[in-house]
Amino acid sequence: MRIIFVPIQVTCYNKFTVESARLEQQLKTLPASPGVYLFKDREDKVIYVGKAANLSNRVKSYFGVPTNLSTKSQQLVAKMCDFEFIVTNSEQEALILECNMIKKYRPRYNVRLKDNKTFPYLKITIDEDWPGVYITRRFRKDGASYFGPFASAGSVRKTLRLIKKIFPFRSCTKSIDGKDKRPCLNYYIHRCLGPCIGAVSKQEYREVINQAILFLEGKQELVLRELRNKMKASTLQLQFEKAASLRDQIWAIEKVLEGQKIAITLRGEQDIIALARNEGQAYVEVFFVRNNKLIGRDHFIMEGSGGEESSYIMTSFVKQYYASAPYIPPLILLQYPVDERSVLCEWLKEQRDGRVKLQVPQQGGKKQLVDIVAENADKGLQLAQAKEINPQAITTSLRELKDRLKLPRLPLRIECYDISDIQGALAVGSMVVLEKGLPKPAHYRRFRIKMVDGANDYAMIQETLRRRFKRGMAGESTWVIIPDLVLIDGGRGQLNAALKVRRELGVNSIPMASLAKGNEDVFMPGEPKPIAIPKDSPALHLLQRARDEAHRFAISYHQKLRHKESTASALDGVPVIGPKRKKALLKRFSSIEVIKEASQEELGQTEGMTLALAKKVKEYL
């Protein structure tokens, strides 16, 4: 790449006409060549990076009639006090350089991928004797296979957990010589083949890694065909345990494939990209189709998109995302057309080493698919906005909530209640608190339902509220704090049950409401119909956050009780195992099934255990 770096000092330009002959002379030095230009502010900070097929024409266009510029460009020129440019051989080279400069400087006036420096990848070290699968934030051409980039660490961890459940590759980084005396726990729960103890050959292990790669590439049918053949061969050889393990693998993959089905017929390999936007940022949704299946999806945030056309935002995303993507499909479906499509296609062709088509479908199955992705982007943006914690936005939400529900005062303290049970068994109630719109975990409370038999949601709500307000009337600790709004998870029936407790205890001054799942209807006492609150209302988002947090808190307590009951029923019957030993065993082995799989020696090495005790545990279980 031939690069000429030319800094040009200009007078700080705070009007929209060229004011000095000196500046005019400096602008005349701009070449009619492709390249990249950088605008800087008074503090010499890069505030914008642009690409041009003709540097002279492009940069001079900023200094013409101000009304010909967008509002954002006018603001940019008003802040610009200096500029530099870099000449390149071609527009493709300029595009690459522009992506690198945006990534390096993250200029304020560019549309840019949020935190794109640290996007994670899945890395499979196929060049090693015993390959591993790891999460990394550095994409290098080092012979390994990379998958991504993913939008967040949560996205890549979810994918890693999925393939780890299906393919028993190693997750350690230790040096493998096959001479270890004992394997780790993953071996006993069938999550690793045990190369550390020599339990598997390099060829057999390599087959598992190859299957994981095919799975990530969307070629699950090939993996299934191979596993079915192996299962059949194992059955013929009377290796029934191995056949059962392969059967479980097949079932796990088939379950994933079932979740990848979509109503529209998918063909080949393609990415589908659509976006939704608000005033300051854009939410970009990407669906990944490989081998005629939807194998995954992810979303990305584009900052600095205010005032920009949707096509410009789409162009910026395509350039920045595929600049670091390890794989580019031959077809990319877009919701909006991109600028300089031919240049982008040529650049993508060089990146992929093969033809790439950028298409904006107008009808048919492809258009339906883009519409589905666009709808997901819109829902994702709504959810992201609902999760944002902004003091000014919270104040606005509280005021709107007060007005829409006709509350006597600003709901600075909102208590939300939910019930979790399975057919009445292990029923629990939860109380979460939002104080000034923010969660107050220190005031969260959990209730084990004691007085209700069977599945009676109304009675459980009443028991929870009765116990809460009786403690408050008794002057106990934080229970004495009077809420500005009590929110019940449910519909009209749940609200009426709560109102009965309010009348019974004489706390009629406390406002109550309920929020029903599905249509997200809000019910108030004395109102025959649900309160009309727009679906995009900040007030409704605040109620949804409270309801979802109460549901999460109730579910977590319910699951804890179920786990405790399931473990207690097995270990509590062992005469020699008390609470401390039971806790030590569960801490080390995590579940009864793993304890059953563990050897007598491993159980004996647990804190508080001996080989004699371990033998009795094994015999009992």
C-alpha positions in Angstrom: 0.0 0.0 0.0 1.4 3.4 -1.0 0.5 5.9 1.7 1.3 9.6 1.7 0.7 11.2 5.1 0.1 15.0 4.8 -0.8 17.2 7.8 -2.4 20.5 6.9 -2.8 23.2 9.6 -5.8 25.4 9.1 -7.3 28.3 11.0 -10.1 27.1 13.4 -13.1 27.1 11.2 -16.2 28.1 13.1 -18.3 29.5 10.2 -19.6 27.9 7.1 -17.8 30.0 4.5 -14.1 30.0 3.7 -12.8 33.1 5.4 -9.1 33.3 4.6 -7.1 33.3 1.4 -4.6 31.2 3.4 -7.1 28.5 4.0 -8.1 28.5 0.3 -4.5 28.0 -0.7 -4.2 25.1 1.7 -7.3 23.4 0.4 -5.9 23.7 -3.1 -3.1 21.3 -2.1 -5.6 18.4 -1.7 -5.0 15.8 -4.4 -7.7 14.3 -6.7 -6.7 10.9 -5.3 -8.4 8.3 -3.2 -7.5 8.4 0.5 -8.6 9.1 4.1 -9.1 12.5 5.8 -9.1 13.2 9.5 -10.7 16.3 11.1 -9.4 17.5 14.5 -10.8 19.8 17.1 -9.1 22.7 19.0 -7.4 20.1 21.3 -5.9 18.2 18.4 -8.3 15.3 19.0 -9.6 13.4 15.9 -13.3 14.0 15.8 -14.1 12.5 12.3 -12.5 10.1 9.9 -13.7 9.9 6.3 -12.9 8.0 3.0 -12.9 9.6 -0.4 -12.4 8.5 -4.0 -11.3 12.1 -4.6 -9.9 13.8 -1.6 -10.0 17.3 -3.1 -13.7 17.2 -4.0 -14.8 15.5 -0.8 -13.0 17.7 1.7 -13.8 20.9 -0.1 -17.5 19.9 0.0 -17.5 20.6 3.7 -16.5 24.3 3.1 -19.2 25.2 0.7 -22.7 26.6 1.3 -23.7 25.5 4.8 -27.3 24.8 4.0 -26.1 22.1 1.7 -24.7 20.2 4.7 -26.7 18.1 7.2 -27.1 19.4 10.7 -24.5 17.0 12.0 -22.0 18.0 9.3 -22.5 21.7 10.2 -21.8 20.8 13.8 -18.7 18.9 12.7 -17.3 21.8 10.7 -18.0 24.2 13.5 -15.8 22.1 15.8 -13.0 21.3 13.3 -9.8 23.3 13.6 -7.3 21.1 11.8 -7.3 18.4 9.2 -4.9 15.8 7.8 -5.2 13.4 4.9 -3.6 10.1 3.8 -3.3 9.2 0.1 -3.8 5.5 -0.9 -3.6 3.6 -4.1 -7.2 2.7 -4.4 -10.6 3.1 -2.8 -10.4 -0.4 -1.3 -7.2 0.5 0.5 -8.9 3.8 1.7 -11.8 1.7 3.0 -9.5 -0.6 5.0 -7.5 2.4 6.4 -10.8 4.2 7.3 -11.9 1.2 9.3 -8.6 1.0 11.1 -8.6 4.7 11.9 -12.2 4.7 13.3 -11.3 1.7 15.4 -8.1 3.5 16.7 -9.5 7.0 17.4 -13.3 6.3 17.9 -14.2 9.8 16.6 -17.2 11.5 18.1 -18.9 12.3 14.7 -18.4 8.9 13.2 -21.1 6.1 13.4 -19.1 3.4 15.1 -19.5 0.0 16.6 -19.8 0.2 20.4 -16.7 -1.2 22.1 -15.6 -2.9 18.9 -12.0 -3.2 20.1 -12.9 -6.1 22.4 -15.4 -8.3 20.6 -14.8 -11.9 21.6 -14.3 -14.9 19.4 -14.4 -18.7 19.8 -10.9 -20.1 19.0 -10.2 -23.8 18.2 -6.5 -24.5 18.3 -6.6 -27.1 15.5 -2.8 -26.9 15.0 -2.2 -28.6 18.4 -2.0 -32.3 19.2 -4.9 -32.0 21.6 -6.9 -29.0 20.4 -9.0 -26.9 22.8 -11.9 -24.5 22.4 -11.4 -21.2 24.1 -12.7 -17.6 24.2 -10.4 -14.9 23.0 -10.5 -11.2 22.1 -7.7 -11.3 19.6 -8.2 -12.5 16.1 -5.0 -13.6 14.5 -4.0 -15.6 11.4 -2.2 -18.3 13.4 -3.6 -21.4 12.0 -6.5 -21.7 14.5 -10.2 -21.7 13.6 -12.1 -18.6 14.7 -15.9 -18.1 15.0 -17.4 -14.7 15.6 -17.1 -11.9 16.4 -19.8 -12.1 19.1 -21.5 -9.0 20.4 -20.7 -9.8 24.0 -18.9 -12.2 26.4 -22.4 -13.5 27.3 -23.1 -14.4 23.7 -19.9 -16.4 23.2 -20.1 -18.1 26.6 -23.6 -19.3 25.7 -22.3 -20.8 22.5 -19.4 -22.4 24.3 -21.7 -24.0 26.9 -23.9 -25.4 24.1 -21.1 -27.1 22.2 -19.4 -28.3 25.4 -22.6 -30.1 26.3 -22.6 -31.9 23.0 -18.9 -32.5 22.3 -16.6 -33.8 25.0 -13.5 -31.8 24.2 -11.1 -30.7 26.9 -11.5 -27.3 28.5 -8.2 -27.2 30.4 -5.0 -25.7 29.2 -2.6 -28.2 30.8 0.1 -30.0 28.9 -1.2 -33.4 27.8 1.1 -36.5 28.0 -1.6 -39.1 28.9 0.2 -40.0 32.2 -2.0 -38.2 34.8 -3.1 -40.5 37.6 -6.7 -39.2 37.7 -8.9 -37.0 35.5 -10.8 -34.0 36.3 -14.6 -34.0 37.1 -15.5 -33.3 33.5 -14.4 -36.9 32.6 -16.8 -38.4 35.1 -19.8 -36.4 33.9 -18.9 -37.2 30.3 -17.9 -33.7 29.3 -14.3 -34.7 28.4 -12.8 -37.8 26.9 -9.9 -37.8 29.3 -6.8 -37.3 27.1 -4.8 -36.4 30.3 -5.0 -40.1 31.5 -4.7 -41.6 28.0 -8.3 -42.7 27.8 -8.6 -41.6 24.1 -6.4 -41.6 21.1 -5.4 -38.5 19.2 -7.4 -39.6 16.2 -10.6 -40.2 18.2 -10.2 -36.8 20.0 -9.5 -35.1 16.6 -12.9 -36.5 15.3 -14.7 -34.8 18.2 -13.0 -31.5 17.4 -13.9 -31.8 13.7 -17.5 -32.5 14.7 -17.5 -29.3 16.8 -16.2 -27.3 13.9 -18.8 -28.7 11.5 -21.5 -27.9 14.1 -20.4 -24.3 14.4 -20.3 -24.0 10.6 -23.9 -25.1 10.4 -23.2 -28.6 9.0 -25.0 -30.5 11.7 -26.4 -33.1 9.2 -22.9 -34.3 8.5 -22.2 -34.6 12.2 -25.5 -36.5 12.7 -24.7 -38.9 9.9 -21.3 -39.7 11.3 -22.7 -40.2 14.9 -25.5 -42.4 13.7 -23.0 -44.6 11.8 -20.8 -44.8 14.9 -23.8 -45.7 17.1 -24.8 -48.5 14.8 -21.3 -49.9 14.7 -21.1 -49.7 18.6 -24.4 -51.6 18.9 -23.2 -54.3 16.5 -20.0 -54.6 18.6 -22.1 -54.9 21.8 -20.6 -51.6 23.1 -24.0 -50.5 24.5 -22.6 -47.9 26.9 -20.8 -46.1 24.1 -23.9 -46.4 21.8 -26.0 -44.8 24.5 -23.6 -41.9 24.8 -23.7 -41.4 21.1 -27.5 -41.6 21.1 -27.6 -38.8 23.7 -25.3 -36.7 21.5 -27.6 -37.2 18.6 -30.6 -36.2 20.6 -28.9 -33.0 21.8 -28.0 -32.0 18.3 -31.5 -32.8 17.0 -32.9 -30.6 19.8 -30.7 -27.7 18.6 -31.8 -28.2 15.0 -35.4 -28.1 16.1 -34.8 -24.6 17.6 -33.1 -23.5 14.3 -36.2 -24.1 12.2 -37.9 -21.0 10.7 -41.1 -20.7 8.8 -39.3 -19.3 5.7 -37.2 -21.6 3.5 -33.6 -20.7 4.0 -31.0 -21.4 1.3 -27.3 -21.6 1.3 -25.0 -19.4 3.4 -25.9 -15.8 4.1 -26.0 -13.1 6.8 -29.2 -11.0 7.2 -28.8 -7.5 8.7 -31.4 -5.0 9.8 -31.5 -2.2 12.3 -33.7 -0.1 14.5 -32.7 3.3 15.8 -33.4 6.0 18.3 -32.0 9.5 18.6 -28.5 8.6 19.7 -27.7 5.1 18.6 -28.7 2.2 16.3 -29.4 -1.4 17.3 -28.2 -3.8 14.6 -29.5 -7.3 14.4 -27.6 -10.0 12.5 -29.0 -13.5 11.6 -26.4 -16.1 10.5 -27.6 -18.7 8.0 -25.3 -21.6 7.2 -26.1 -24.7 5.2 -29.8 -23.8 4.9 -30.2 -23.3 8.6 -30.4 -20.4 11.0 -27.4 -21.3 13.3 -27.3 -18.1 15.4 -28.0 -14.4 15.8 -26.4 -11.5 17.5 -26.9 -7.8 18.0 -24.6 -4.8 18.0 -24.9 -1.2 19.1 -23.8 1.6 16.7 -23.0 4.9 18.5 -23.1 8.4 17.0 -25.9 7.6 14.6 -28.0 10.6 15.4 -28.9 12.7 12.3 -27.5 10.1 9.9 -29.4 8.3 7.1 -30.2 4.6 7.8 -28.2 3.7 4.6 -25.1 5.4 6.0 -25.5 3.6 9.3 -25.8 0.3 7.4 -22.7 1.1 5.4 -20.7 1.9 8.5 -21.8 -1.4 10.2 -20.9 -3.5 7.2 -17.4 -2.0 6.9 -16.6 -2.2 10.6 -18.1 -5.6 11.3 -16.7 -7.5 8.3 -13.3 -5.8 8.7 -12.7 -8.2 11.7 -15.0 -11.2 10.8 -13.2 -14.5 10.3 -15.9 -15.6 7.9 -17.9 -13.7 5.2 -20.7 -15.5 3.4 -21.3 -15.2 -0.3 -24.6 -13.4 0.2 -25.4 -10.6 2.6 -29.1 -9.5 2.8 -29.6 -5.9 4.0 -32.6 -3.9 5.1 -31.1 -0.7 3.6 -28.8 -0.1 0.6 -25.2 0.7 1.3 -23.2 3.6 -0.1 -20.6 2.8 -2.8 -21.9 -0.7 -3.2 -19.4 -1.7 -5.9 -16.4 -0.6 -3.8 -17.7 -2.5 -0.8 -18.4 -5.6 -2.9 -14.8 -5.5 -4.2 -13.4 -5.1 -0.7 -15.5 -8.0 0.6 -14.4 -10.1 -2.3 -10.8 -9.6 -1.3 -11.6 -10.3 2.3 -13.4 -13.5 1.5 -11.3 -14.5 -1.5 -14.5 -15.1 -3.4 -17.5 -13.2 -4.7 -19.8 -11.5 -2.2 -23.2 -10.1 -3.1 -24.9 -7.3 -1.2 -28.7 -7.4 -1.8 -31.7 -5.4 -0.5 -34.6 -7.7 -1.3 -37.9 -6.1 -2.3 -40.2 -9.1 -2.3 -40.5 -12.8 -1.8 -38.9 -15.1 0.9 -35.7 -13.0 1.2 -37.8 -9.8 1.9 -39.8 -11.7 4.5 -36.6 -12.9 6.2 -35.2 -9.3 6.3 -38.6 -8.2 7.8 -38.2 -10.8 10.5 -34.7 -9.6 11.4 -36.0 -5.9 11.4 -38.8 -6.9 13.8 -36.2 -8.5 16.1 -34.0 -5.4 15.9 -37.0 -3.2 16.9 -37.9 -5.5 19.8 -34.2 -5.6 20.9 -34.0 -1.8 20.8 -37.1 -1.5 23.0 -35.7 -4.0 25.5 -32.3 -2.2 25.5 -34.0 1.2 26.1 -36.0 -0.4 28.9 -32.8 -1.6 30.6 -31.1 1.7 30.4 -30.6 3.5 33.7 -30.8 7.2 33.1 -31.6 9.6 36.0 -33.5 12.0 33.8 -35.4 9.2 32.0 -36.2 7.6 35.4 -37.7 10.9 36.7 -39.8 11.2 33.5 -41.0 7.6 33.9 -42.0 8.2 37.5 -43.9 11.3 36.7 -45.7 9.6 33.8 -46.6 6.7 36.0 -48.1 9.0 38.6 -50.2 10.8 36.0 -51.4 7.6 34.1 -52.3 5.7 37.2 -53.6 8.9 39.0 -51.4 8.2 42.0 -51.6 10.6 45.0 -47.8 11.0 45.0 -44.7 10.2 43.0 -44.1 6.4 43.2 -40.6 6.7 44.7 -40.9 3.3 46.3 -42.5 0.5 44.3 -43.0 -2.9 45.8 -43.7 -5.8 43.3 -44.9 -9.2 44.3 -44.9 -12.6 42.4 -45.6 -16.2 43.2 -43.7 -19.3 41.9 -44.7 -22.9 42.3 -45.3 -26.2 40.5 -48.9 -27.3 41.0 -48.8 -25.8 44.4 -45.6 -27.6 45.5 -42.7 -25.7 47.0 -44.7 -22.4 46.6 -42.8 -19.2 47.3 -43.6 -15.5 47.1 -41.2 -12.7 46.3 -41.1 -9.0 47.1 -38.7 -6.7 45.2 -38.3 -3.0 45.7 -37.6 -0.2 43.3 -36.5 3.0 45.0 -36.5 6.1 42.8 -36.8 3.7 39.8 -33.7 1.6 40.8 -33.6 -1.9 42.3 -33.0 -1.9 46.1 -31.8 -5.5 46.7 -31.2 -4.9 50.4 -35.0 -4.6 50.8 -35.9 -7.7 48.7 -37.8 -10.4 50.7 -38.8 -14.0 50.1 -41.7 -15.9 51.5 -42.2 -19.7 51.8 -45.9 -20.2 51.4 -47.2 -22.1 54.5 -51.0 -21.7 54.8 -52.1 -22.6 51.3 -52.7 -26.2 50.0 -52.7 -26.9 46.3 -52.4 -24.5 43.4 -54.2 -21.4 44.5 -52.4 -18.3 43.2 -54.9 -15.8 44.7 -54.6 -17.3 48.2 -50.8 -17.3 47.9 -50.7 -13.6 46.9 -52.9 -12.9 49.9 -50.7 -14.8 52.3 -47.6 -13.0 51.1 -49.2 -9.5 51.4 -50.8 -10.3 54.8 -47.4 -11.4 56.2 -45.6 -8.3 54.7 -48.1 -5.7 56.1 -48.5 -7.3 59.5 -44.8 -7.1 60.0 -44.9 -3.5 59.0 -47.8 -2.8 61.5 -45.7 -4.5 64.2 -42.9 -2.0 63.5 -40.3 -4.5 62.3 -37.2 -3.1 60.6 -37.6 -2.0 57.0 -41.1 -3.5 56.9 -42.4 -0.2 58.4 -41.6 1.7 55.2 -44.9 2.4 53.3 -44.7 1.9 49.6 -46.0 4.5 47.1 -47.3 1.7 44.9 -47.8 -2.1 45.3 -47.6 -3.9 41.9 -48.9 -7.4 41.6 -47.8 -9.8 38.9 -51.1 -10.9 37.3 -54.4 -9.8 36.0 -57.7 -8.6 37.5 -58.1 -11.7 39.7 -54.7 -11.3 41.4 -55.4 -7.5 42.0 -58.8 -8.3 43.6 -57.2 -10.8 45.9 -54.6 -8.2 46.9 -57.3 -5.5 47.5 -59.1 -7.9 49.9 -56.0 -8.0 52.1 -55.8 -4.2 51.9 -59.3 -3.8 53.2 -58.8 -6.5 55.8 -55.8 -4.8 57.3 -57.1 -1.3 56.9 -54.2 0.0 54.7 -56.5 1.4 52.1 -54.2 4.4 51.5 -51.6 2.3 49.7 -52.1 2.4 45.9 -52.2 -1.0 44.2 -52.1 -2.1 40.6 -51.4 -5.3 38.6 -49.5 -6.0 35.4 -50.7 -9.0 33.3 -48.3 -10.9 31.0 -49.1 -11.2 27.3 -50.9 -7.9 26.4 -49.1 -6.1 29.3 -52.4 -4.8 30.6 -52.3 -2.6 33.7 -55.3 -3.0 36.0 -56.3 -0.4 38.7 -59.0 -0.7 41.5 -62.3 0.6 40.3 -61.4 0.7 36.7 -63.4 -1.7 34.6 -60.9 -1.7 31.7 -57.1 -1.8 31.6 -55.3 1.6 31.9 -54.3 2.7 28.4 -50.5 2.9 28.4 -48.6 2.9 25.1 -46.3 -0.1 24.6 -43.3 2.2 24.1 -44.1 4.2 27.2 -41.2 4.6 29.8 -43.8 4.3 32.5 -44.8 0.8 31.2 -41.1 -0.1 30.9 -40.6 0.7 34.6 -43.5 -1.5 35.6 -42.1 -4.3 33.4 -38.7 -4.1 35.0 -40.2 -4.4 38.4 -42.4 -7.3 37.3 -39.5 -9.2 35.6 -37.3 -8.7 38.6 -39.9 -10.1 41.0 -40.4 -13.0 38.7 -36.6 -13.7 38.6 -36.3 -13.4 42.3 -39.2 -15.8 42.9 -38.0 -18.4 40.4 -34.4 -18.4 41.9 -35.8 -19.1 45.4 -38.1 -21.8 44.0 -35.3 -23.5 42.1 -33.1 -23.4 45.3 -35.8 -25.2 47.3 -36.3 -27.8 44.5 -32.5 -28.5 44.4 -32.4 -28.7 48.2 -35.3 -31.1 48.3 -33.9 -33.3 45.5 -30.4 -33.6 47.1 -31.8 -34.0 50.6 -34.0 -37.0 49.6 -31.0 -39.0 48.5 -28.2 -38.0 51.0 -30.2 -37.5 54.1 -31.0 -41.2 54.2 -27.4 -42.2 54.6 -26.9 -42.8 58.3 -23.2 -41.7 58.4 -23.7 -38.5 56.5 -24.5 -35.3 58.5 -25.1 -31.8 57.3 -21.4 -30.9 57.1 -20.4 -33.9 55.1 -23.4 -33.6 52.9 -22.5 -30.0 52.2 -18.9 -30.9 51.5 -19.9 -33.6 49.1 -22.3 -31.4 47.2 -19.8 -28.6 47.1 -17.2 -30.8 45.4 -19.4 -33.0 43.2 -22.4 -30.6 42.5 -25.1 -33.2 42.3 -26.2 -36.7 43.4 -25.6 -38.1 39.9 -22.0 -36.9 39.9 -21.5 -38.4 43.4 -22.8 -41.7 42.0 -20.3 -41.6 39.2 -17.4 -40.7 41.4 -15.0 -43.5 42.6 -14.8 -44.6 46.3 -11.3 -43.0 46.5 -12.6 -39.6 45.2 -15.4 -39.6 47.8 -12.9 -40.5 50.5 -10.7 -37.5 49.7 -13.6 -35.1 50.3 -13.3 -33.0 53.5 -14.7 -35.0 56.5 -14.8 -38.3 54.7 -12.9 -41.5 54.9 -12.7 -44.5 52.6 -14.9 -46.5 55.0 -17.6 -43.7 54.9 -17.2 -43.4 51.2 -17.9 -47.2 50.8 -21.1 -46.8 52.8 -22.2 -43.9 50.7 -21.6 -45.8 47.5 -23.5 -48.8 48.8 -26.4 -46.7 49.9 -26.7 -44.7 46.6 
